[in-house]
């Protein structure tokens, strides 16, 4: 289980293995990469959504600064592996600042061998990437 918390100093990712006897203690903890400041009301940053890949290896983190970070759960101390930015500005809705990337979801190909990540955000765009994280999916 992944838990994200925010304080005035940092945003923290904690990973728990709830199947363990000491499941209340995180098996890993780290500060997230700094969030992009855009002068809005919520410059501390927020995680809107997180999703493990079906095999449990990758963790996609959708952030309110229009970025999705992908981590390898086998080597979290390395930091994020990939960063995908939604390159369009947030759409302002009813005078409120946008929400950044609000969804990140892993998908598999019909034959079950391909893995991809689809992210969508307040910018009105959906983006998809392949396991090589750079090519278009499928």
Rosetta blueprint (number, residue, H / E / L):
1 X L
2 X E
3 X E
4 X E
5 X E
6 X E
7 X L
8 X L
9 X L
10 X L
11 X E
12 X E
13 X E
14 X E
15 X E
16 X L
17 X L
18 X L
19 X L
20 X L
21 X L
22 X L
23 X L
24 X L
25 X L
26 X L
27 X L
28 X E
29 X E
30 X E
31 X E
32 X L
33 X L
34 X L
35 X L
36 X L
37 X L
38 X L
39 X L
40 X L
41 X L
42 X L
43 X L
44 X L
45 X L
46 X L
47 X E
48 X E
49 X E
50 X E
51 X E
52 X E
53 X L
54 X L
55 X L
56 X L
57 X L
58 X E
59 X E
60 X E
61 X E
62 X E
63 X E
64 X L
65 X L
66 X L
67 X E
68 X E
69 X E
70 X E
71 X E
72 X E
73 X L
74 X L
75 X L
76 X H
77 X H
78 X H
79 X L
80 X L
81 X L
82 X E
83 X E
84 X E
85 X E
86 X L
87 X L
88 X L
89 X L
90 X L
91 X L
92 X L
93 X E
94 X L
95 X L
96 X E
97 X L
98 X L
99 X L
100 X L
101 X E
102 X E
103 X E
104 X E
105 X E
106 X E
107 X E
108 X E
109 X L
110 X L
111 X L
112 X L
113 X L
114 X L
115 X E
116 X E
117 X E
118 X E
119 X E
120 X E
121 X E
122 X L
123 X L
124 X L
125 X L
126 X E
127 X E
128 X E
129 X E
130 X E
131 X L
132 X L
133 X L
134 X L
135 X L
136 X L
137 X L
138 X L
